[in-house]
Amino acid sequence: MSMDFCLGLSMCDLAGSERYTKTRNEGDRLKESGNINTSLLILGKCISALKNCQQSKLQQHIPFRESKLTHFLQAFFSGKGKVYMMVNISQCASAYDETLNVLKFSAIAQKMLLSNIEELKNKLIAERKNKLLLELKIREEVIQELTQHFAKQETDFR
């Protein structure tokens, strides 16, 4: 029995929230900073929505298509892949608020990702079990047919 797998590696650097007052970005850099902030905001919305779905077990709209980043990550957050997250924090007092937000965000994401991994593992085990049970049933039918065939041949031979 062979199993086909398709593997891929996707990496995403989310940079961090860009504050105009600190960076003084202009032009394209300012636009890029705005896009980063929007993507991070929507990523936070997606993770919150997924968390709510897991807690309430009710279907809820998850805004994956609202940004390229979340659309890209949809498969991973839906349990169809593994996700590893690294966060960078600063020990500077001036970055306290941002560091706290990053830690809260990563704590929520970690809980959500761990439960997705469990769900995926259980789903894969159930699929494998069903496949093996089907294969067992087919083999039992073949054995029964062969037993009947040989019994008939034995009576015909006598």
N, C-alpha and C positions, 0 to 999 in steps of 0.2 A: 504494500500500500504506500503510495507516495503522497506527500503533501506539498502544495505549492505555496511559496511565500514571496511576497514582494516587499523588499526592504528599502527604506529611504532614511535619510538623515536631514532634518530641517533645523536650522539654527536661526534664532531671531534675537537681535540685540535691541532691547526696548529703550535703551539710552536712559531715560528718566524724565521726570517732568522738567520742562524748560521754563524758567522764569525770565521774562523779558527784563525785569528790573536788575537781575544779576548778570545776564549774558549780554544785554544790549545788542542782540542780533538785529540785522536789517536785511531787507530784500528777500532773497531766496532762503537764507538761513532762518529768518523770522517765520517764513511760510512753513519751512520744514519743522521748526519748533512747534508751530500750531498743529501740524499734522501728527506729530509725536504725542502731544497732549491729548488730542482727540482720540487717537488710537488707544492710549492708555485708559482714558475715561470709558471708552466702549468696552475694552477688555475687562475693566472692573465691573461694568454692568453685566457682561456675559457671565462672569464668575459668580456674581451675586444671584443672577437668575438661575444658574445651574445649582447653586447651593440651595436656593429656595425649592427648586424642583426635587432635589434629593430629600430635603427635610419633609416636604408636604406630600411627596409622591404624586403630585398633580402635574399635568402638562402645563407648561408656561412658555410664552414666546421668548426665545433667547436671541438677542439682536446680533447674531454672527455676521450678517451681511452689511452691517453699518460701517465697517471699516475693512480695509484690505487685510490688516493684521488678524482680526478676529475671524474673517472668512477663511483665511489661510490656516488658522489654528483650530477650526471647527472639528475636524476629524480627531485631533488629539484630545480635545476636551469632551468629545462624545464617546470616549473609551475605545477608539479604534487605533490607538497608538500610545506609545510611552512618552511622557513629558518629564523633563528634568528642568528645574528652575533654579537659577542662581540669582541672588540679589546682592547688590553692593550697598553698603551703608557708610555713613560718615560719622566720625566721632566728634566732629566740630559742633559746638553749641549752636552755631548759627544754622546748622542743618537739622536741628532736633525735630522739627515738625515733619520735614520730608522723610527723615529716617523712621520716625514713628509710623507714618503712612505706609512706607515700604514694608515694614515688619508686619503691620496689620494685614496688608494685602497678601503678603506671602503666606501668612498663617491660614487665611481663608482658602487660598489657592491650594495649599498643601493638603488640607482636610478634604477638599473636593477631589483632588487628584488621587489621593489614597483610596477613597471610596470608589472612584471610577476603575481603578486597577482591580479592586476586589470584584466588582461587577463583571468586568471583562474576564477575569480568571474563572469565575463561576459560569459565565456564558460559554467559554471555551471548553470547560469540563463537561458541561451539559451537552454541547454539540458532539464532543468526542464520544460520550456515553451513548447518545442516540445513534451515532454512526456504527459503533461497535455492536449495539443491540440489533440493528438492522442487518448487519453482516452475520451475526449469530443466527438470526431467524432464517436468512437465506441458506446458510450452511445446514441448518437443521432440516429445512425443506429438501435440500439435495440429498442428505443422508436418508430421509424418509423415502424419497423417490427411488434411490438406489436399493434400499432394503426391500421395497415392494417389487422392484424389477428382479432382484436376485431371488426372492421368494417365488415369483411367478416362473422364473427360469427353472428353479429347482422342481416345482410341481410339473412343469412341462417335460423335464428330463426323466421323471419317474414314469 
